Amino acid sequence: MIQLGVSLYPEQETPEEIENYLTLAQKYGFTKVFTSLFSVEGTREEIIRYFKNLCDAAHNHGMEVYGDCNARFFMEIGASPEDLSVFKEIGIDVLRLDLMFNDDRDVAIVNNDQGLGVQLNASLVTSVKRILDLGGDSKRIIGSYNFYPLRNTGADSESVYQANQFFHESGMKTQIFISSNVKGSHGPWPVSDGLPTIEENRDMPIGLQIRHMEALKCDEVIIGNAFASEEELQEAAETLKQIYVYGEDRPFYFPGLRNEIPIGDIERVLLRIDLAEDITDIEKELLFEFTKHNTSEYTHLIIRSRWGRFDYRPVPIPVRKCDKSYFEAGDVVIINGSVPRYKAEVHIVRKPIRNDGTQNYAGRIVPEEMFLLDYLKHGVCFGFIPK
């Protein structure tokens, strides 16, 4: 399950603001705090005090603290790859290397004896592979993507998707940043224009950003700028509740089928749908309450969810007339009772298909979420939420 986090920059925030934000974040299930260690100016003692206070506050709210640092900060704070005790003194739980040393020092940091987790820049897959080859313990590593304060400089989704595959295949989790849309929300630098990893997320609502992160298979999602609104924190929490659902077993699922149909805890790509005006209550139930939609083997014409035809076999789905000659990309249709064997299958159209009367038009994926269809590969579960 995705774990959620917030970011704090104590050089710009009062203790009262930090405490209030952590209280709200904890209320909505957030468990991580990110901060930038090297963006703070001051003496060594001042820097330690700044971040120790932050870590104490976060720990009081049951949250882990991720501290971003670089080689220059190592020298300023009196740390070395062989001695990370100052970070333990501050209270950091996971140390993030903004840039790696690209030699044995990285391995020493990863395999530290202080019990610190270590984040490596997930965009630098070649460097991470080198650390693994030199003996870095993959169980101690989390891949962490950068955030991008400057508009038009963020990552693309495909690069993140490919990097995530590498990290997961190597037994490592990934962490990524999304952005609050609160005007004036800040990061560590004097720029206020969102703070996402992926450029296309910069102006998206929080809920859609999180649904995108689920489709990309990210493990931890951090709101990069502060302060997100309570409405955004609540939306994030409610989105996760919709993503993770449970699929009940049925006595009529025969052997073989039971290995294919989603049963138990299910993680879904969620799609917002603009419903047809004449859609029936049974069809709404099939879209929104049936939790076992998953993608069949071929998706070039339609994304096909087969399993409703088993659970809804005894339920009538009368033919509803639709004036469309062809269903278009993004249309959602339900096989009606004119073909009983396939009745209650749900299809999302990818390329125009002829309306032959066997499909009831149920609605249409909203245009701004059509990109999520690209993640519905064979076996991926999905679901719908109403517009």
C-alpha positions as semicolon CSV with decimal commas, in nm:
position;residue;x (nm);y (nm);z (nm)
1;M;0,000;0,000;0,000
2;I;0,119;0,351;-0,081
3;Q;0,248;0,538;0,222
4;L;0,192;0,912;0,233
5;G;0,420;1,190;0,352
6;V;0,450;1,567;0,380
7;S;0,747;1,802;0,354
8;L;0,863;2,061;0,604
9;Y;1,131;2,327;0,580
10;P;1,189;2,453;0,938
11;E;1,402;2,749;0,835
12;Q;1,085;2,898;0,680
13;E;0,823;2,778;0,928
14;T;0,740;2,846;1,290
15;P;0,722;2,564;1,548
16;E;0,348;2,631;1,576
17;E;0,296;2,592;1,200
18;I;0,498;2,271;1,201
19;E;0,304;2,126;1,493
20;N;-0,032;2,215;1,339
21;Y;0,064;2,064;1,003
22;L;0,194;1,742;1,159
23;T;-0,127;1,710;1,360
24;L;-0,336;1,740;1,043
25;A;-0,112;1,502;0,849
26;Q;-0,130;1,240;1,124
27;K;-0,510;1,275;1,133
28;Y;-0,527;1,169;0,768
29;G;-0,283;0,881;0,794
30;F;0,044;1,039;0,675
31;T;0,351;0,860;0,813
32;K;0,653;1,030;0,647
33;V;0,820;1,370;0,670
34;F;1,071;1,494;0,413
35;T;1,309;1,783;0,477
36;S;1,607;1,937;0,300
37;L;1,909;1,943;0,532
38;F;2,143;2,135;0,305
39;S;1,911;2,427;0,232
40;V;1,954;2,574;0,582
41;E;2,224;2,828;0,658
42;G;2,379;2,866;1,004
43;T;2,638;2,721;1,235
44;R;2,669;2,348;1,286
45;E;2,497;2,381;1,622
46;E;2,212;2,588;1,478
47;I;2,154;2,338;1,198
48;I;2,152;2,045;1,438
49;R;1,906;2,228;1,665
50;Y;1,677;2,317;1,371
51;F;1,642;1,961;1,256
52;K;1,649;1,790;1,594
53;N;1,343;1,993;1,690
54;L;1,174;1,892;1,365
55;C;1,259;1,524;1,413
56;D;1,132;1,528;1,770
57;A;0,803;1,681;1,657
58;A;0,763;1,430;1,373
59;H;0,844;1,134;1,598
60;N;0,587;1,257;1,850
61;H;0,333;1,217;1,570
62;G;0,453;0,867;1,479
63;M;0,628;0,976;1,158
64;E;0,963;0,885;1,004
65;V;1,193;1,167;0,891
66;Y;1,377;1,164;0,558
67;G;1,669;1,409;0,545
68;D;1,807;1,523;0,209
69;C;2,181;1,596;0,203
70;N;2,484;1,621;-0,026
71;A;2,863;1,593;-0,003
72;R;2,907;1,957;0,093
73;F;2,662;1,917;0,382
74;F;2,856;1,612;0,500
75;M;3,161;1,833;0,546
76;E;2,970;2,118;0,710
77;I;2,800;1,894;0,964
78;G;3,111;1,691;1,044
79;A;2,988;1,360;0,902
80;S;3,171;1,112;0,686
81;P;3,061;0,805;0,491
82;E;3,210;0,592;0,769
83;D;3,054;0,796;1,053
84;L;2,690;0,900;1,025
85;S;2,639;0,939;1,398
86;V;2,549;1,309;1,370
87;F;2,240;1,217;1,165
88;K;2,141;0,970;1,434
89;E;2,193;1,246;1,691
90;I;1,962;1,475;1,493
91;G;1,700;1,203;1,474
92;I;1,699;1,135;1,099
93;D;1,550;0,794;1,015
94;V;1,640;0,781;0,647
95;L;1,923;0,972;0,481
96;R;1,875;1,083;0,122
97;L;2,178;1,136;-0,101
98;D;2,089;1,415;-0,342
99;L;2,402;1,331;-0,541
100;M;2,612;1,020;-0,487
101;F;2,990;1,002;-0,447
102;N;3,002;0,731;-0,717
103;D;3,265;0,522;-0,539
104;D;3,306;0,304;-0,229
105;R;3,185;0,585;-0,007
106;D;2,830;0,528;-0,131
107;V;2,854;0,163;-0,022
108;A;2,978;0,268;0,323
109;I;2,678;0,500;0,360
110;V;2,429;0,235;0,245
111;N;2,578;-0,031;0,472
112;N;2,611;0,204;0,771
113;D;2,614;0,066;1,126
114;Q;2,386;0,340;1,260
115;G;2,071;0,166;1,139
116;L;1,986;0,449;0,898
117;G;1,791;0,376;0,585
118;V;1,938;0,536;0,273
119;Q;1,764;0,691;-0,026
120;L;1,947;0,703;-0,356
121;N;1,846;0,921;-0,649
122;A;1,603;0,703;-0,843
123;S;1,671;0,897;-1,163
124;L;2,034;0,777;-1,160
125;V;1,973;0,406;-1,218
126;T;2,325;0,347;-1,352
127;S;2,477;0,485;-1,031
128;V;2,246;0,274;-0,817
129;K;2,342;-0,038;-1,012
130;R;2,709;0,044;-0,950
131;I;2,648;0,068;-0,575
132;L;2,475;-0,271;-0,579
133;D;2,764;-0,420;-0,778
134;L;3,011;-0,282;-0,521
135;G;2,827;-0,453;-0,237
136;G;2,554;-0,211;-0,133
137;D;2,269;-0,386;0,052
138;S;1,952;-0,347;-0,153
139;K;1,743;-0,407;0,162
140;R;1,874;-0,075;0,300
141;I;1,797;0,129;-0,014
142;I;1,491;0,328;-0,122
143;G;1,491;0,489;-0,466
144;S;1,391;0,856;-0,429
145;Y;1,307;1,078;-0,723
146;N;1,388;1,450;-0,733
147;F;1,126;1,721;-0,724
148;Y;1,134;2,007;-0,976
149;P;1,043;2,360;-0,860
150;L;1,097;2,511;-1,206
151;R;0,806;2,461;-1,448
152;N;0,873;2,243;-1,755
153;T;1,178;2,073;-1,600
154;G;1,008;1,771;-1,438
155;A;1,035;1,405;-1,527
156;D;0,821;1,217;-1,776
157;S;0,598;0,928;-1,669
158;E;0,760;0,663;-1,886
159;S;1,106;0,723;-1,739
160;V;0,965;0,688;-1,387
161;Y;0,774;0,374;-1,484
162;Q;1,087;0,211;-1,625
163;A;1,300;0,308;-1,325
164;N;1,035;0,173;-1,087
165;Q;1,052;-0,162;-1,263
166;F;1,428;-0,177;-1,201
167;F;1,394;-0,092;-0,831
168;H;1,113;-0,339;-0,770
169;E;1,289;-0,618;-0,957
170;S;1,592;-0,551;-0,735
171;G;1,382;-0,567;-0,418
172;M;1,378;-0,192;-0,346
173;K;1,093;0,054;-0,290
174;T;1,057;0,394;-0,452
175;Q;0,950;0,734;-0,324
176;I;0,818;1,016;-0,541
177;F;0,691;1,373;-0,498
178;I;0,355;1,519;-0,585
179;S;0,245;1,880;-0,549
180;S;-0,002;2,082;-0,344
181;N;-0,200;2,333;-0,547
182;V;-0,224;2,583;-0,262
183;K;-0,113;2,922;-0,392
184;G;0,216;3,031;-0,234
185;S;0,305;2,689;-0,097
186;H;0,683;2,664;-0,072
187;G;0,974;2,425;-0,101
188;P;1,335;2,485;0,003
189;W;1,397;2,737;-0,274
190;P;1,234;3,079;-0,344
191;V;1,007;2,941;-0,618
192;S;0,635;2,878;-0,574
193;D;0,506;2,697;-0,880
194;G;0,438;2,346;-0,756
195;L;0,688;2,082;-0,651
196;P;0,623;1,750;-0,830
197;T;0,856;1,487;-0,971
198;I;0,653;1,440;-1,291
199;E;0,586;1,752;-1,493
200;E;0,233;1,657;-1,600
201;N;0,132;1,633;-1,231
202;R;0,217;1,997;-1,158
203;D;-0,138;2,134;-1,185
204;M;-0,338;1,817;-1,121
205;P;-0,566;1,771;-0,818
206;I;-0,399;1,574;-0,537
207;G;-0,631;1,274;-0,579
208;L;-0,551;1,233;-0,948
209;Q;-0,179;1,269;-0,877
210;I;-0,199;0,984;-0,626
211;R;-0,398;0,768;-0,868
212;H;-0,126;0,833;-1,124
213;M;0,140;0,729;-0,871
214;E;-0,047;0,405;-0,806
215;A;-0,054;0,333;-1,179
216;L;0,322;0,390;-1,188
217;K;0,362;0,153;-0,889
218;C;0,532;0,401;-0,657
219;D;0,552;0,289;-0,293
220;E;0,578;0,620;-0,106
221;V;0,425;0,951;-0,213
222;I;0,539;1,279;-0,058
223;I;0,370;1,617;-0,101
224;G;0,678;1,821;-0,188
225;N;0,562;2,171;-0,101
226;A;0,419;2,311;0,221
227;F;0,163;2,362;0,332
228;A;-0,098;2,147;0,162
229;S;-0,454;2,231;0,266
230;E;-0,657;2,010;0,495
231;E;-0,887;1,945;0,199
232;E;-0,592;1,809;0,000
233;L;-0,474;1,589;0,287
234;Q;-0,826;1,451;0,324
235;E;-0,856;1,395;-0,052
236;A;-0,527;1,202;-0,048
237;A;-0,647;0,978;0,233
238;E;-0,986;0,915;0,074
239;T;-0,824;0,834;-0,261
240;L;-0,617;0,559;-0,101
241;K;-0,931;0,409;0,052
242;Q;-1,079;0,384;-0,297
243;I;-0,763;0,239;-0,452
244;Y;-0,736;-0,050;-0,205
245;V;-1,042;-0,272;-0,185
246;Y;-1,134;-0,633;-0,115
247;G;-1,269;-0,885;-0,364
248;E;-1,484;-1,158;-0,212
249;D;-1,451;-1,519;-0,319
250;R;-1,760;-1,697;-0,455
251;P;-1,850;-2,068;-0,431
252;F;-1,921;-2,081;-0,805
253;Y;-1,567;-1,977;-0,904
254;F;-1,436;-2,303;-1,044
255;P;-1,068;-2,413;-1,030
256;G;-0,862;-2,226;-1,285
257;L;-1,096;-1,928;-1,279
258;R;-1,011;-1,875;-0,913
259;N;-0,646;-1,831;-1,013
260;E;-0,734;-1,557;-1,262
261;I;-1,006;-1,351;-1,097
262;P;-0,893;-1,090;-0,840
263;I;-0,979;-1,220;-0,493
264;G;-0,870;-1,077;-0,157
265;D;-0,685;-0,746;-0,124
266;I;-0,691;-0,559;-0,455
267;E;-0,504;-0,250;-0,575
268;R;-0,675;-0,061;-0,857
269;V;-0,610;0,207;-1,114
270;L;-0,910;0,437;-1,067
271;L;-1,078;0,613;-1,358
272;R;-1,329;0,897;-1,333
273;I;-1,635;0,841;-1,551
274;D;-1,903;1,077;-1,680
275;L;-2,212;0,856;-1,665
276;A;-2,478;0,813;-1,932
277;E;-2,805;0,980;-1,836
278;D;-3,010;0,660;-1,870
279;I;-2,771;0,423;-1,692
280;T;-2,951;0,179;-1,461
281;D;-2,891;0,114;-1,094
282;I;-2,762;-0,238;-1,168
283;E;-2,515;-0,097;-1,419
284;K;-2,395;0,161;-1,164
285;E;-2,351;-0,120;-0,914
286;L;-2,145;-0,313;-1,167
287;L;-1,921;-0,013;-1,228
288;F;-1,875;0,116;-0,873
289;E;-1,938;-0,171;-0,631
290;F;-1,798;-0,468;-0,821
291;T;-1,430;-0,467;-0,723
292;K;-1,288;-0,734;-0,954
293;H;-1,240;-0,548;-1,280
294;N;-0,907;-0,640;-1,432
295;T;-0,756;-0,619;-1,776
296;S;-0,766;-0,915;-2,014
297;E;-0,478;-1,015;-2,238
298;Y;-0,535;-0,786;-2,538
299;T;-0,601;-0,413;-2,517
300;H;-0,555;-0,284;-2,872
301;L;-0,930;-0,232;-2,932
302;I;-1,090;-0,255;-2,587
303;I;-0,987;-0,294;-2,225
304;R;-1,198;-0,592;-2,125
305;S;-1,309;-0,685;-1,774
306;R;-1,464;-1,032;-1,792
307;W;-1,550;-1,125;-1,439
308;G;-1,882;-0,946;-1,391
309;R;-2,043;-1,210;-1,609
310;F;-1,996;-1,468;-1,331
311;D;-2,119;-1,263;-1,036
312;Y;-2,406;-1,108;-1,235
313;R;-2,512;-1,418;-1,429
314;P;-2,864;-1,429;-1,274
315;V;-2,914;-1,051;-1,291
316;P;-3,107;-0,910;-1,591
317;I;-2,931;-0,638;-1,792
318;P;-3,189;-0,526;-2,047
319;V;-3,086;-0,376;-2,378
320;R;-3,072;0,005;-2,375
321;K;-3,083;0,177;-2,709
322;C;-2,789;0,401;-2,799
323;D;-2,789;0,626;-3,105
324;K;-2,414;0,604;-3,157
325;S;-2,313;0,411;-3,469
326;Y;-1,965;0,367;-3,326
327;F;-1,832;0,378;-2,974
328;E;-1,526;0,600;-2,944
329;A;-1,204;0,591;-2,743
330;G;-1,286;0,644;-2,376
331;D;-1,645;0,515;-2,397
332;V;-1,739;0,257;-2,133
333;V;-1,988;-0,011;-2,235
334;I;-2,153;-0,307;-2,061
335;I;-2,251;-0,623;-2,248
336;N;-2,628;-0,659;-2,219
337;G;-2,860;-0,958;-2,199
338;S;-2,876;-1,009;-2,577
339;V;-2,561;-1,223;-2,543
340;P;-2,618;-1,413;-2,215
341;R;-2,277;-1,584;-2,208
342;Y;-2,094;-1,249;-2,191
343;K;-2,359;-1,042;-2,013
344;A;-2,215;-0,794;-1,753
345;E;-1,866;-0,775;-1,902
346;V;-1,738;-0,417;-1,884
347;H;-1,532;-0,277;-2,172
348;I;-1,341;0,049;-2,210
349;V;-1,304;0,141;-2,577
350;R;-0,951;0,217;-2,703
351;K;-1,027;0,249;-3,077
352;P;-1,364;0,304;-3,246
353;I;-1,582;-0,009;-3,251
354;R;-1,921;-0,062;-3,416
355;N;-2,232;-0,044;-3,198
356;D;-2,394;-0,379;-3,279
357;G;-2,660;-0,354;-3,008
358;T;-2,494;-0,595;-2,765
359;Q;-2,336;-0,314;-2,559
360;N;-2,511;-0,065;-2,334
361;Y;-2,341;0,275;-2,323
362;A;-2,253;0,340;-1,959
363;G;-2,052;0,660;-1,985
364;R;-1,716;0,802;-2,081
365;I;-1,377;0,839;-1,911
366;V;-1,321;1,212;-1,853
367;P;-1,072;1,353;-2,109
368;E;-0,809;1,461;-1,856
369;E;-0,778;1,103;-1,728
370;M;-0,753;0,919;-2,059
371;F;-0,376;0,889;-2,004
372;L;-0,440;0,638;-1,727
373;L;-0,564;0,385;-1,983
374;D;-0,203;0,339;-2,092
375;Y;-0,132;0,165;-1,759
376;L;-0,407;-0,096;-1,796
377;K;-0,185;-0,382;-1,905
378;H;-0,284;-0,749;-1,885
379;G;-0,383;-0,839;-1,529
380;V;-0,393;-0,483;-1,392
381;C;-0,702;-0,416;-1,181
382;F;-0,908;-0,103;-1,231
383;G;-1,219;0,066;-1,104
384;F;-1,441;0,367;-1,160
385;I;-1,534;0,675;-0,963
386;P;-1,818;0,906;-1,070
387;K;-1,751;1,250;-1,212
